[in-house]
Amino acid sequence: MPNSKLVPKIPEMMKAQIASKISGEDPLEFHQALDRAIARRFSLYQEGIKKYQDADFINIRNHTPVVWSQGSASLLDYSEGKGGYPLFVIPSLVNRYYILDLMQEKSFLRWLVGEGWAPYVVDWGRPDVAEHDFGLEDYIVRYLQPALQEVAEQSGQKPIVIGYCMGGTLATALTVLNQPKIRSLVLIASPWDFHEGKDERAIQQGKWLQCLLPLVQSIGHLPSEILQGLFASLDPTLSLRKFSNFRSFGENTEQAKTFISLEDWLNDGVPLTQKVARECLQGWYGENLTEKGLWSIAGETITLDKVLLPTLSVVSDNDRIVPKASSLAGAESLANSAIIHTSLGHIGMMVSRGAQSKSWIPMSDWMKQITA
């Protein structure tokens, strides 16, 4: 039963007006007004989409040197030759890495360089012939391990490993397998307990997601369009709201350019291989193998008690993609763990106006203490 203190009170006059509209002399009046309001909102939505489609702004990012590559994956050196302590940054497999370098003015990676760090980031590319039969173990052992070694050799130091979103879950496995080669671990909005403390909604979602497996098997991969649809379903009215708002943005303003850049990134999704899709949908979301301590990579069970390095977990209190309960469960299970809570959402902690003050600076400050 809802707390009466949390239920907004409607003024008596407004109640009377609403009642009058609903039960007025003309029974069609209320329904016609509602139809007009819906049509108006949909019209604004369509105008926003057309404005986005017609926009001539092209987001051009600076060229970044490739220092290692294998198959579709490559390692990008963002250090700009300035030196600094090495960071090995691992993004999610399902979205392109450049959410971490969205624009010159909104780039977590380039900001890190300015703070004296030397970031190297994995660009997964898109699964091709080389990755056709890849599972999570292949990505970790055949791509992340040699890329980590490359960072260590180029810098001459043990890097700090940073994982964002799904990349944090992969980074955890990489750390368990390669702990002596790593200085510390940073997990940003990284899922671990996919049932969110036995939340019934999360458990049912895990069962529902497995319904996609026959489709994945029939076409040989999980298309990015389906992944994008799944993310959109977490907030069904988000698209309506954001495109309606975009309609009013001034041309060539920072607000408009950021919107276009972010939408371009969202529409540049990456499909998952058949094996990875099965491991994620069934093993992670369905069976919650990570939290149960049953996830295994290269013959090693990936459990958090094996991570003994200093670890920072950045947990969003308002994350729809990786709910707080999922990432916090992992953070609280680590032996040598610090936790930063942020009010920013999953993407907001990387590109919003408050990202620098609420997530970037606290992360950098913690890393500076670790490497001092």
Secondary structure, DSSP 8 states (H G I E B T S, - for coil): ---GGGS----HHHHHHHHHHHTSSSHHHHHHHHHHHHHHHHHHHHHHHHHHHH-----------EEEEETTEEEEE-STT---EEEEEE--SSS-GGGGGSBTTB-HHHHHHHTTEEEEEEE-----GGGTT--HHHIIIIIIHHHHHHHHHHHSS--EEEEETHHHHHHHHHHHHHGGG-SEEEEES----TTTTT-HHHHHHHHHHGGGHHHHHHHSEE-HHHHHHHHHHTSTTHHHHHHHHHTTS-TT-HHHHHHHHHHHHHTS---EEHHHHHIIIIIIIIT-HHHHT--EETTEE--GGG--S-EEEEEETT-SSS-HHHHHHHHHH-TTEEEEEESS-TTHHHHSTTHIIIIIHHHHHHHHHHH-
